[in-house]
Amino acid sequence: HWWGDIVVSFAACMQAHIATRRLPADTRYWVCAFANRQHILQDDIGDNPKKSGFYKAMEVAEFHVLVILNGEATTFSRIWCAFEETMCLDRPSTPLDVATATKGGVEVLTQGLTGEEERMEEEQPRTGVLAKAARESAFPIDVALLALQTRLELAEASVEEDRVHILNCIAGRRLDATALSEHPRYTETNQRLHALFAAFLWQRLISGSESEDQKASASRWKLASKALRGDLWRKDLEVHVDGTDGEGLVHLMDSLPPHLKSLSLKLKAASIDDKDMLALAERLPKSLTYVSLDLTNCTDVTDQGMAFLAERVDFEATMVRATMKNTRVSKETQAWYEALAAKQQTDGRDGVSRDVARALGVAVCRRPQEIGRCDRRVVEAIPTLEKLLDAEEDAIV
């Protein structure tokens, strides 16, 4: 949040967030304006931002982030706020929520369904997604969309030295150097931030509200599509589009970042059928090595839709996980996909094994009987990793 906001509105947003998420009354929030020592803020900017106080706080909070906006979305024009948001860019998904105080009260956008909406969805299909759409319909979407106009190089800070240090940190330059007006890393970070919020806002753009005209809605979709597709650096993406229709799904698939390796789509109670599954399958990026589809309560999806997916995915190169609870997909087809996922995991093509192998530059043998086939030196993974972590104080797994 911007620390120039009205404190009463700020507190009201947190209270509304607690109520919306049904969090415990004593839930703690890290607020940099209060938690940091304002006279030594430069100590929180260094060559490695992951050593900063706010990053450590985000780790403790498991990157659950609440963005609080005023009517002008000043947060998106403040460099400290943007700098903290950049800490989420390398994560497949950030549990991001946005709140704003309006004349009618506080409105909250949530990443996916709340716990209560999940419960409603389990008891009766579509009630959860409809409840979410109704709850978020009054949120002033154009305020949130100002996130897609963030430009770090133009962002402000109360202390000019902080602005210079942050820009140099992002650019990978000496912190006390004169800040540049342009740099490729500014452009990269701007585009990645735009995509982060475009993915978050996608579901709200899909559901819209009765008061929104078609022309304005189309313009917003075009803006979000350009922002999401412009993230040339993202490899992993999770998007919540529960309740979408076929048009919304196709629009999303046509807007995906071009170099994805992993894609997770939350499609609970989506109004899609087999033709939409065909459109999805045809638009899956060829670069993908992992796909996860939550099709729970997609009651018009049948065996034919899953067959379209199977015909167009190379299972030797891509691992697929699909949840098909309360669809019209037969038990036999569901069992086939479950067996396929189990086999791919055993063969080491699940996300964890693939990432470990890629990071360490090794082949991973998960079954003892495979060791005899290895023509290279074999080491036991866990003891070796333990020695590495003991020796390297700052090692992260």
Disulfide bonds with the S-S distance in Angstrom:
none
